[in-house]
C-alpha cells in the first residue's frame, strides 16, 4: 500500500500532463494554475520523501514562539546568591567549597577567640571577689553569646549545605511543573511576589541588626585610624558575617517552604474550583492533583529531614540567647546600666526571635494550607466510584500531612511550639526574679 502523499503527487502530475498536452490553450488562468500545481507537487514530493513529517514539524516549530521563562525571578536569584554568600548552600565546582571552608574557619576562629577572651575576663572578676552570677552578667555569660552561633554553623558545614544544594533544583523544577500543569492559576506571579517579600524582609532585618552591631562594636569616638579602632571595625565585620550566616538558616528554610506553600495553595484553589462546578466526574484531574500534592508533601518532608540538625541547633541557640537577653535586661535594670546595654540586649533579642519564630511560622503556614485542602475536599460531590477513590486517596494524604508535617522528632514546627517556648522562658524568668528579689 502506497502512502497518501505518493498518490496525491501522481494525481497532480497527471493533471499537469493533461494541461501540457493542450498547447493551444495558453490562457493566463491556466498558466497560473499549472504553476500552483507544480509548487504543490514539489512540496508533496518533499513530504513523501520524509515519512516522519520532520519538515512539517520543523516548519511548524519555527513559527511558534518559545515560552517566556519568567521564573526563577530576580528576587529568587538574589535569595539564592545571598545563601551562597552566607555559606548556606553550595555552588558548582570546588571554588564554592573552598569559600565555604574559609568562611567557616574565619567564623570559628573569631568565636573561639571571643569565648577565650570573655572567659579570661570572667575569671579575673571572680578573683576580684565578684559572685559567679555577677561575673556571668558582666561577660555575656562567659562568652556564651559569642560562641553559640558556631554550633548550628558546624551542622551546616558538615551536612546541611550539601543537602540543601541538592534539594533546591528539585524544588524549583517542581514549581515550574506546577505552573505548567495549572495554567489557570498564577503560580509564577505568586512565586515572584512572595520571593520579593521575603527578600525585602531579609534585607530590612539584616540592615537593622548590622546597625545595632555597629553601635555595639564601634565606639562613637573611633574617628582616627588607631590600632584599637581598626580592631573594632574588623571585629564588627566578622561578627556581622557570622550574624548573616546564622540567620540564613531559617531564611533558607522559609524560602523552600514558600515554594511548597504556593503549590499547596494552587492545589487547594483548584479543588475549590472543582467543588463549585457541581457533580465531579473528571477523576483524571483529581489523580493529577493528588500526584502534585504528594510531590509537594515529599519535598517539604525532605526539607525538614535534611535540615533537622540545623533547625534544632539554631532554635536551641535562639532559646538560650533569649534567656540570656531577658536575664541581662533584668540585671541591667537592677544595676542602672540599662541605657548603656540596651543595644546588646535588643540585638540578642531580635536574632533569637528570628531563629525561633521563622521556622515555626513557616511550618504553621504549611499546616494551615493542608487544613484548607481538607476543607475543600469535604465540599466535593460525586457519583462515580472512581472519583470517590481518588477523593479518598487525597483525603488520606492530607490527613497524613496534618499528622506528620514539620515533625523534627523532639518537637514540631508550629505556632504552639513557639508559644510553649516563650511561656516556659517567661515562667523561669519570673521565678529567677522572685529569687533575686528575696
C-alpha positions as CSV (number, residue, x, y, z in Angstrom):
1,X,0.0,0.0,0.0
2,X,1.5,3.3,-1.1
3,X,1.5,6.4,1.2
4,X,-1.1,9.1,0.6
5,X,1.5,11.6,-0.4
6,X,2.6,9.4,-3.4
7,X,-1.0,9.1,-4.6
8,X,-1.5,12.8,-4.4
9,X,1.8,13.5,-6.3
10,X,0.8,11.1,-9.1
11,X,-2.7,12.7,-9.5
12,X,-1.2,16.1,-9.6
13,X,1.4,15.0,-12.1
14,X,-1.4,13.6,-14.3
15,X,-3.2,16.9,-14.2
16,X,0.0,18.7,-15.2
17,X,0.4,16.3,-18.2
18,X,-3.2,16.9,-19.2
19,X,-2.7,20.6,-19.1
20,X,0.6,20.5,-21.1
21,X,-1.0,18.3,-23.9
22,X,-3.1,21.3,-24.9
23,X,-0.7,23.7,-26.5
24,X,-3.3,25.9,-27.9
25,X,-4.7,26.9,-24.6
26,X,-2.3,29.5,-23.2
27,X,-4.7,31.5,-21.1
28,X,-3.3,33.3,-18.0
29,X,-5.6,31.4,-15.7
30,X,-4.4,28.1,-16.9
31,X,-0.8,29.1,-16.8
32,X,-1.1,30.3,-13.1
33,X,-3.0,27.2,-12.2
34,X,-0.3,24.9,-13.7
35,X,2.4,26.9,-11.8
36,X,0.5,26.4,-8.5
37,X,0.1,22.8,-9.2
38,X,3.8,22.4,-9.8
39,X,4.6,24.1,-6.5
40,X,2.1,21.8,-4.6
41,X,3.6,18.8,-6.4
42,X,7.1,19.8,-5.3
43,X,6.0,20.3,-1.7
44,X,4.2,17.0,-1.6
45,X,7.2,15.3,-3.2
46,X,9.4,16.6,-0.3
47,X,6.8,15.4,2.2
48,X,6.6,11.9,0.6
49,X,10.4,11.6,0.9
50,X,10.1,12.4,4.7
51,X,7.5,9.9,6.1
52,X,8.1,11.1,9.7
53,X,6.9,14.6,8.7
54,X,10.1,16.2,10.0
55,X,9.9,19.1,7.6
56,X,6.3,19.9,8.6
57,X,7.3,19.7,12.3
58,X,10.3,22.0,11.8
59,X,8.3,24.5,9.8
60,X,5.6,24.5,12.5
61,X,8.1,24.7,15.3
62,X,9.8,27.7,13.7
63,X,6.6,29.6,13.5
64,X,5.8,29.1,17.2
65,X,7.2,31.4,19.8
66,X,9.2,29.8,22.6
67,X,7.5,30.2,26.0
68,X,9.0,33.0,28.1
69,X,10.7,31.7,31.3
70,X,9.9,34.3,34.0
71,X,10.7,32.1,37.0
72,X,13.0,32.0,38.9
73,X,12.7,35.7,39.2
74,X,15.3,38.3,40.1
75,X,14.3,38.0,43.8
76,X,14.7,34.2,43.7
77,X,18.2,34.5,42.2
78,X,19.1,37.2,44.7
79,X,18.0,35.0,47.6
80,X,20.0,32.0,46.3
81,X,23.0,34.3,45.8
82,X,22.6,35.5,49.4
83,X,22.5,32.0,50.7
84,X,25.7,31.1,48.8
85,X,27.5,34.2,50.1
86,X,26.5,33.1,53.7
87,X,27.8,29.6,53.0
88,X,24.4,28.0,53.5
89,X,24.2,26.3,50.1
90,X,26.7,25.1,47.6
91,X,27.6,26.3,44.2
92,X,29.2,24.5,41.2
93,X,32.8,23.4,41.5
94,X,35.5,23.5,44.1
95,X,35.7,27.3,44.5
96,X,32.3,27.3,46.3
97,X,33.5,24.5,48.7
98,X,36.8,26.4,49.3
99,X,34.9,29.6,50.0
100,X,32.6,27.9,52.5
101,X,35.5,26.3,54.3
102,X,37.4,29.6,54.6
103,X,34.3,31.3,55.8
104,X,33.7,28.7,58.5
105,X,37.3,28.7,59.6
106,X,37.2,32.5,60.0
107,X,34.0,32.5,61.9
108,X,35.1,29.6,64.1
109,X,38.4,31.3,64.9
110,X,36.8,34.6,65.9
111,X,34.1,32.7,68.0
112,X,36.8,30.7,69.9
113,X,38.9,33.8,70.5
114,X,35.9,35.7,71.8
115,X,35.0,32.9,74.2
116,X,38.6,32.7,75.5
117,X,38.6,36.5,75.9
118,X,35.4,36.6,77.9
119,X,36.4,33.6,80.0
120,X,39.6,35.3,80.9
121,X,37.7,38.4,81.9
122,X,35.2,36.4,83.9
123,X,37.8,34.5,85.9
124,X,39.6,37.8,86.6
125,X,36.3,39.2,88.0
126,X,35.9,36.1,90.1
127,X,39.4,36.6,91.5
128,X,38.5,40.1,92.4
129,X,35.6,38.9,94.6
130,X,32.6,39.0,92.3
131,X,30.0,36.4,92.6
132,X,29.5,33.8,89.8
133,X,26.3,35.4,88.7
134,X,27.7,38.9,88.6
135,X,30.7,37.8,86.6
136,X,28.4,35.9,84.2
137,X,26.3,39.0,83.6
138,X,29.4,41.2,83.1
139,X,30.9,38.8,80.4
140,X,27.7,37.8,78.5
141,X,27.7,34.5,80.4
142,X,31.4,33.9,79.9
143,X,31.2,34.4,76.1
144,X,28.3,32.1,75.6
145,X,26.5,34.5,73.3
146,X,29.6,34.8,71.1
147,X,30.2,31.0,71.0
148,X,26.7,29.7,70.4
149,X,26.5,30.6,66.6
150,X,29.3,28.2,65.9
151,X,27.2,25.2,66.9
152,X,24.5,25.4,64.1
153,X,27.0,26.6,61.6
154,X,29.0,23.5,62.2
155,X,26.0,21.4,61.3
156,X,25.6,23.5,58.1
157,X,29.2,22.8,57.0
158,X,29.0,19.1,57.8
159,X,25.7,18.2,56.1
160,X,23.2,21.0,55.7
161,X,24.9,22.9,52.9
162,X,25.4,19.9,50.6
163,X,21.8,18.6,51.2
164,X,20.2,21.9,50.5
165,X,22.2,22.4,47.3
166,X,20.8,19.0,46.1
167,X,17.2,19.8,47.1
168,X,16.9,23.3,45.7
169,X,17.0,22.4,42.0
170,X,14.3,19.8,42.5
171,X,12.0,22.3,44.3
172,X,12.5,24.8,41.5
173,X,11.7,22.2,38.9
174,X,8.6,21.2,40.9
175,X,7.5,24.8,40.9
176,X,7.9,25.1,37.2
177,X,5.9,21.9,36.7
178,X,3.1,23.3,38.9
179,X,3.0,26.4,36.7
180,X,2.7,24.3,33.5
181,X,0.1,21.8,34.8
182,X,-2.1,24.6,36.4
183,X,-2.3,27.2,33.7
184,X,-5.4,28.7,35.2
185,X,-3.5,29.5,38.5
186,X,-1.0,32.4,38.6
187,X,1.7,30.2,40.1
188,X,4.6,32.2,38.7
189,X,3.2,35.5,39.8
190,X,2.6,34.2,43.4
191,X,6.2,32.9,43.5
192,X,7.7,36.2,42.3
193,X,5.6,38.2,44.8
194,X,6.4,36.0,47.8
195,X,10.1,35.8,46.9
196,X,10.3,39.6,46.6
197,X,8.6,40.0,50.0
198,X,11.0,37.5,51.6
199,X,14.0,39.2,50.1
200,X,12.8,42.7,51.3
201,X,12.1,41.4,54.8
202,X,15.6,39.8,54.9
203,X,17.3,43.0,53.8
204,X,15.5,45.1,56.4
205,X,16.3,42.6,59.2
206,X,19.9,42.4,58.2
207,X,20.2,46.2,58.0
208,X,18.7,46.7,61.4
209,X,20.9,44.1,63.1
210,X,24.0,45.4,61.3
211,X,23.3,48.9,62.5
212,X,22.8,47.6,66.1
213,X,26.1,45.7,65.8
214,X,27.8,48.8,64.5
215,X,26.7,50.7,67.6
216,X,27.8,47.9,69.9
217,X,31.3,47.1,68.4
218,X,32.4,50.5,67.1
219,X,32.8,53.3,69.6
220,X,31.4,56.7,68.7
221,X,34.8,58.3,69.5
222,X,36.5,56.0,67.0
223,X,37.3,58.6,64.3
224,X,41.0,58.0,64.0
225,X,42.8,55.1,62.3
226,X,44.2,53.8,65.5
227,X,45.0,50.1,66.1
228,X,42.1,49.8,68.6
229,X,39.7,51.4,66.1
230,X,40.8,49.1,63.3
231,X,40.4,46.1,65.6
232,X,36.9,47.1,66.4
233,X,36.0,47.6,62.8
234,X,37.4,44.2,61.9
235,X,35.6,42.6,64.7
236,X,32.4,44.3,63.6
237,X,32.7,42.9,60.1
238,X,33.4,39.4,61.2
239,X,30.5,39.4,63.7
240,X,28.2,40.8,61.0
241,X,29.2,38.0,58.7
242,X,28.5,35.5,61.5
243,X,25.1,37.0,62.1
244,X,24.2,36.8,58.4
245,X,25.4,33.2,58.2
246,X,23.4,32.2,61.3
247,X,20.2,33.9,60.3
248,X,20.4,32.4,56.8
249,X,19.5,29.0,58.3
250,X,15.8,30.0,59.0
251,X,15.7,32.1,55.8
252,X,16.7,29.2,53.6
253,X,14.1,27.0,55.3
254,X,11.5,29.7,54.7
255,X,12.4,30.0,51.0
256,X,11.7,26.4,50.2
257,X,8.6,26.5,52.4
258,X,7.5,29.5,50.3
259,X,7.6,27.5,47.1
260,X,5.9,24.5,48.7
261,X,3.2,26.7,50.2
262,X,2.4,28.3,46.8
263,X,2.0,24.8,45.4
264,X,-0.3,23.7,48.2
265,X,-2.3,26.9,47.7
266,X,-2.7,26.3,44.0
267,X,-3.9,22.7,44.6
268,X,-6.4,24.0,47.1
269,X,-7.7,26.7,44.7
270,X,-8.1,24.1,42.0
271,X,-10.1,21.8,44.4
272,X,-12.4,24.7,45.3
273,X,-12.9,25.4,41.7
274,X,-13.9,21.8,41.1
275,X,-16.3,22.0,44.1
276,X,-18.1,25.0,42.6
277,X,-18.6,23.1,39.3
278,X,-21.1,20.7,40.9
279,X,-21.1,17.0,40.4
280,X,-17.5,15.9,39.9
281,X,-16.8,13.5,37.0
282,X,-13.2,14.1,35.9
283,X,-11.3,11.7,38.0
284,X,-8.2,12.3,35.9
285,X,-7.9,15.8,37.2
286,X,-8.2,14.6,40.8
287,X,-5.5,12.0,40.2
288,X,-3.2,14.7,38.8
289,X,-3.8,16.9,41.8
290,X,-3.1,14.1,44.1
291,X,0.2,13.4,42.5
292,X,1.2,17.0,42.7
293,X,0.1,17.1,46.3
294,X,2.2,14.0,47.1
295,X,5.3,15.6,45.4
296,X,4.8,18.8,47.4
297,X,4.4,16.9,50.6
298,X,7.5,14.8,49.8
299,X,9.6,17.9,49.1
300,X,8.6,19.6,52.4
301,X,9.3,16.3,54.3
302,X,12.7,16.0,52.7
303,X,13.4,19.7,53.6
304,X,12.6,19.1,57.2
305,X,14.6,15.8,57.4
306,X,17.7,17.3,55.7
307,X,17.6,20.4,57.9
308,X,16.7,18.8,61.2
309,X,20.2,19.2,62.8
310,X,20.5,22.8,61.7
311,X,17.0,23.7,62.8
312,X,17.2,22.1,66.2
313,X,20.6,23.6,66.9
314,X,19.6,27.0,65.5
315,X,16.4,27.2,67.6
316,X,18.3,25.9,70.7
317,X,20.8,28.8,70.1
318,X,17.8,31.2,69.9
319,X,16.3,29.9,73.1
320,X,19.5,30.3,75.1
321,X,20.1,33.7,73.6
322,X,16.6,34.7,74.5
323,X,17.1,33.6,78.1
324,X,20.4,35.5,78.3
325,X,18.7,38.6,76.9
326,X,16.0,38.6,79.5
327,X,18.5,38.0,82.3
328,X,20.7,40.8,81.1
329,X,17.8,43.1,80.9
330,X,16.8,42.3,84.4
331,X,20.3,42.7,85.8
332,X,20.8,46.0,83.8
333,X,17.6,47.3,85.3
334,X,18.7,46.5,88.8
335,X,22.2,48.0,88.4
336,X,21.1,51.0,86.4
337,X,23.1,50.1,83.3
338,X,20.0,49.6,81.1
339,X,20.8,52.7,79.0
340,X,24.3,51.5,78.1
341,X,23.4,47.9,77.5
342,X,20.1,48.1,75.6
343,X,21.7,47.9,72.2
344,X,23.3,44.5,73.1
345,X,20.0,43.2,74.6
346,X,18.0,44.4,71.6
347,X,20.4,42.7,69.1
348,X,20.3,39.4,71.0
349,X,16.6,39.5,71.4
350,X,15.9,40.2,67.7
351,X,18.3,37.4,66.5
352,X,16.7,34.9,69.0
353,X,13.2,35.8,67.9
354,X,14.1,35.3,64.2
355,X,15.7,31.9,64.9
356,X,12.6,30.7,66.7
357,X,9.7,32.4,65.0
358,X,10.6,32.0,61.3
359,X,10.8,28.1,61.3
360,X,7.7,27.8,63.5
361,X,5.6,30.2,61.4
362,X,6.8,28.5,58.2
363,X,5.7,25.1,59.5
364,X,2.4,26.5,60.7
365,X,1.7,28.1,57.3
366,X,2.1,24.7,55.6
367,X,-0.2,23.0,58.2
368,X,-2.8,25.7,57.6
369,X,-2.7,25.1,53.9
370,X,-3.1,21.3,54.5
371,X,-6.1,22.0,56.7
372,X,-7.6,24.3,54.0
373,X,-7.2,21.5,51.4
374,X,-9.0,19.1,53.7
375,X,-12.0,21.5,54.0
376,X,-12.0,21.8,50.2
377,X,-12.2,18.1,49.8
378,X,-15.2,17.9,52.1
379,X,-17.1,20.1,49.7
380,X,-16.7,17.9,46.7
381,X,-19.7,16.0,45.3
382,X,-19.5,12.9,43.1
383,X,-21.4,9.8,42.0
384,X,-18.7,7.8,40.0
385,X,-16.9,5.2,42.1
386,X,-13.5,6.1,40.5
387,X,-13.9,9.7,41.6
388,X,-14.7,8.6,45.1
389,X,-11.5,6.5,45.2
390,X,-9.4,9.5,44.1
391,X,-11.0,11.8,46.7
392,X,-10.4,9.2,49.5
393,X,-6.8,8.8,48.5
394,X,-6.3,12.6,48.6
395,X,-8.1,12.8,51.9
396,X,-5.8,10.2,53.3
397,X,-2.7,12.1,52.0
398,X,-3.9,15.3,53.6
399,X,-4.6,13.5,56.9
400,X,-1.1,12.1,56.9
401,X,0.3,15.6,56.3
402,X,-1.6,17.1,59.2
403,X,-0.2,14.4,61.5
404,X,3.4,14.4,60.4
405,X,4.5,17.6,58.5
406,X,7.1,19.7,60.3
407,X,7.9,17.0,62.9
408,X,11.6,17.3,64.0
409,X,11.4,14.3,66.4
410,X,11.8,16.4,69.6
411,X,9.1,18.9,68.7
412,X,7.0,20.1,65.8
413,X,7.4,23.3,63.8
414,X,4.1,25.1,64.5
415,X,2.9,28.1,66.3
416,X,2.1,26.3,69.5
417,X,5.7,25.3,69.9
418,X,6.8,28.9,69.8
419,X,4.1,29.9,72.3
420,X,5.2,27.0,74.6
421,X,8.9,28.1,74.4
422,X,8.0,31.7,75.2
423,X,5.8,30.8,78.1
424,X,8.4,28.4,79.6
425,X,11.1,31.1,79.4
426,X,8.9,33.8,81.0
427,X,7.9,31.4,83.8
428,X,11.5,30.7,84.7
429,X,12.5,34.3,84.4
430,X,9.7,35.2,86.8
431,X,11.0,32.6,89.2
432,X,14.5,33.9,88.9
433,X,13.4,37.5,89.5
434,X,11.5,36.4,92.7
435,X,14.5,34.5,93.9
436,X,16.8,37.5,93.3
437,X,14.3,39.9,94.9
438,X,14.1,37.8,98.0
